[in-house]
């Protein structure tokens, strides 16, 4: 048309002649300044040539001397690398290079990552072995007690930990019921738990009729063989199967719950200080008789201090009513 508004095709052609479009057009067929870094330039050169990439020349080696500051002194180093250039179908030029320093840094990072992964794998393996060993420290079979049914379980928050329970047969229809919680978490607590478990079993082999006397020996050994601030809470009871008599010492542990058959609840509270913290140590032994239908629950704070999705603590009161 002569005159009037330009056609749609005329407007499109004008847009392609805009300054921005022209600047982009003039960039075609020029060096891009983009560098591809690889660890093995000859290998990448051969791979890309087989795929049809057009290289300007075969890879070359170039050395460069450069200066850099190290502390207060200037150091000179020589480094370099193999490089070449190639074009894309539009004639744009790119570089493919593999400088020594870059390759070295990549190798260092790769080695560090490999060492970290190996250390994590080794640690996981060692923790799994420790978990298996600790699992063997818990009762593998339950003693046969005519007047008492027993059950016990320990699920550590981590692979290993400081919680411990035990059922020991002492002869003459007497049994030891034990639960302990070593201060701390993880491997350190697990090692102290193993120390305490061995200590208790050795002392129980020479057990007297008095729990207090036995625990004084346990405290002395544990205090001597443990770090300065190490301690454990402990509930220790001797049960006489013939008389249904329970003689116990609570060493700073959470109160055991004794639910009578008539639904009354007794809390067997602390009767002495924690184990291992003090060289001079003493306690009081308490006694209860367990009747038919009574239930004794001994536990650690892993039960009462558990949280639900609403961040509500389970708590002792809720545990006592279950």
PELINFEN-V106593 format. One record per residue. N is the residue number from 1. SS is DSSP state (hx for helix, st for strand, lp for the rest). PHI is phi in whole degrees, -180 to 180 (999 if undefined). Layout:
[[N & SS & PHI] [N & SS & PHI]]
//
This chain:
[[1 & lp & 999] [2 & lp & -97] [3 & lp & 86] [4 & lp & 78] [5 & lp & -77] [6 & lp & -68] [7 & lp & -72] [8 & hx & -61] [9 & hx & -69] [10 & hx & -66] [11 & hx & -63] [12 & hx & -64] [13 & hx & -64] [14 & hx & -64] [15 & hx & -62] [16 & hx & -70] [17 & lp & -95] [18 & lp & -65] [19 & hx & -58] [20 & hx & -63] [21 & hx & -66] [22 & hx & -67] [23 & hx & -64] [24 & hx & -65] [25 & hx & -63] [26 & hx & -71] [27 & hx & -77] [28 & lp & -65] [29 & lp & 84] [30 & lp & -115] [31 & st & -62] [32 & st & -91] [33 & st & 79] [34 & st & -91] [35 & st & -119] [36 & st & -99] [37 & st & -106] [38 & lp & -136] [39 & lp & -81] [40 & lp & -135] [41 & hx & -65] [42 & hx & -59] [43 & hx & -67] [44 & hx & -68] [45 & hx & -60] [46 & hx & -66] [47 & hx & -63] [48 & hx & -71] [49 & hx & -62] [50 & hx & -65] [51 & lp & -89] [52 & lp & 102] [53 & lp & -70] [54 & st & -96] [55 & st & -89] [56 & lp & -78] [57 & lp & -164] [58 & lp & -71] [59 & lp & -56] [60 & st & -123] [61 & st & -106] [62 & st & -134] [63 & st & -108] [64 & st & -132] [65 & st & -100] [66 & st & -136] [67 & st & -116] [68 & st & -149] [69 & st & -86] [70 & st & -127] [71 & lp & 70] [72 & lp & -103] [73 & st & -114] [74 & st & -98] [75 & st & -115] [76 & st & -112] [77 & st & -135] [78 & st & -111] [79 & st & -145] [80 & st & -174] [81 & st & 178] [82 & st & -91] [83 & st & -149] [84 & st & -160] [85 & st & -129] [86 & st & -143] [87 & st & -117] [88 & lp & -90] [89 & lp & -58] [90 & lp & -89] [91 & lp & 88] [92 & lp & -72] [93 & st & -101] [94 & st & -131] [95 & st & -110] [96 & st & -123] [97 & st & -141] [98 & st & -147] [99 & st & -66] [100 & hx & -57] [101 & hx & -65] [102 & hx & -63] [103 & hx & -61] [104 & hx & -62] [105 & hx & -64] [106 & hx & -62] [107 & hx & -66] [108 & hx & -62] [109 & hx & -64] [110 & hx & -62] [111 & hx & -65] [112 & hx & -63] [113 & hx & -65] [114 & hx & -64] [115 & hx & -66] [116 & hx & -65] [117 & hx & -64] [118 & hx & -67] [119 & hx & -64] [120 & hx & -66] [121 & hx & -64] [122 & hx & -66] [123 & hx & -65] [124 & hx & -62] [125 & hx & -65] [126 & hx & -66] [127 & hx & -65] [128 & hx & -67] [129 & hx & -63] [130 & hx & -62] [131 & hx & -61] [132 & hx & -65] [133 & hx & -64] [134 & hx & -65] [135 & hx & -60] [136 & lp & -76] [137 & lp & -78] [138 & lp & -82] [139 & lp & -57] [140 & lp & -91] [141 & lp & -137] [142 & lp & -97] [143 & lp & -66] [144 & lp & -89] [145 & lp & -118] [146 & lp & -66] [147 & lp & -102] [148 & lp & -145] [149 & lp & -99] [150 & lp & -113] [151 & lp & -155] [152 & lp & -155] [153 & lp & -154] [154 & lp & -135] [155 & lp & -116] [156 & lp & -70] [157 & lp & -65] [158 & lp & -114] [159 & lp & -64] [160 & lp & -134] [161 & lp & -166] [162 & lp & -105] [163 & st & -79] [164 & st & -153] [165 & st & -142] [166 & st & -157] [167 & st & -125] [168 & st & -122] [169 & st & -91] [170 & st & -107] [171 & st & 88] [172 & lp & 56] [173 & lp & 59] [174 & st & -117] [175 & st & -139] [176 & st & -103] [177 & st & -114] [178 & st & -132] [179 & st & -143] [180 & st & -145] [181 & st & -139] [182 & st & -78] [183 & lp & -63] [184 & lp & 109] [185 & lp & -135] [186 & hx & 69] [187 & hx & -63] [188 & hx & -61] [189 & hx & -65] [190 & hx & -64] [191 & hx & -66] [192 & hx & -67] [193 & hx & -62] [194 & hx & -64] [195 & hx & -60] [196 & hx & -66] [197 & hx & -61] [198 & hx & -64] [199 & hx & -59] [200 & hx & -65] [201 & hx & -67] [202 & hx & -65] [203 & hx & -67] [204 & hx & -70] [205 & hx & -66] [206 & lp & -111] [207 & lp & -66] [208 & lp & -91] [209 & lp & -78] [210 & lp & -106] [211 & hx & -59] [212 & hx & -62] [213 & hx & -64] [214 & hx & -62] [215 & hx & -73] [216 & hx & -63] [217 & hx & -69] [218 & hx & -61] [219 & hx & -63] [220 & hx & -62] [221 & hx & -69] [222 & hx & -65] [223 & hx & -63] [224 & hx & -73] [225 & hx & -99] [226 & lp & -119] [227 & lp & -59] [228 & lp & -57] [229 & lp & -100] [230 & lp & -80] [231 & lp & -159] [232 & st & -144] [233 & st & -87] [234 & st & -152] [235 & st & -117] [236 & st & -125] [237 & st & -135] [238 & st & -106] [239 & st & -113] [240 & st & -97] [241 & lp & -68] [242 & lp & -77] [243 & lp & -103] [244 & lp & 57] [245 & st & -99] [246 & st & -116] [247 & st & -110] [248 & st & -137] [249 & st & -132] [250 & st & -108] [251 & st & -97] [252 & lp & 67] [253 & lp & -88] [254 & lp & -60] [255 & lp & -64] [256 & st & -68] [257 & st & -108] [258 & st & -112] [259 & st & -95] [260 & lp & -76] [261 & lp & -64] [262 & lp & -93] [263 & lp & 72] [264 & lp & -79] [265 & st & -119] [266 & st & -114] [267 & st & -105] [268 & st & -89] [269 & lp & -79] [270 & lp & -62] [271 & lp & -123] [272 & st & -171] [273 & lp & -75] [274 & lp & -64] [275 & st & -88] [276 & lp & 96] [277 & lp & -84] [278 & lp & -123] [279 & lp & -72] [280 & lp & -89] [281 & lp & -145] [282 & lp & -154] [283 & st & -153] [284 & lp & -119] [285 & lp & -96] [286 & st & -107] [287 & st & -139] [288 & st & -138] [289 & st & -108] [290 & lp & -96] [291 & lp & -96] [292 & lp & -63] [293 & lp & 89] [294 & lp & -76] [295 & st & -129] [296 & st & -112] [297 & st & -115] [298 & lp & -117] [299 & lp & -152] [300 & lp & -115] [301 & hx & -71] [302 & hx & -62] [303 & hx & -84] [304 & hx & -74] [305 & lp & -99] [306 & lp & -73] [307 & st & -117] [308 & lp & -94] [309 & lp & -65] [310 & lp & -90] [311 & lp & 62] [312 & lp & -97] [313 & st & -75] [314 & lp & -62] [315 & lp & 80] [316 & hx & -69] [317 & hx & -62] [318 & hx & -66] [319 & hx & -64] [320 & hx & -67] [321 & hx & -91] [322 & lp & -81]]
//
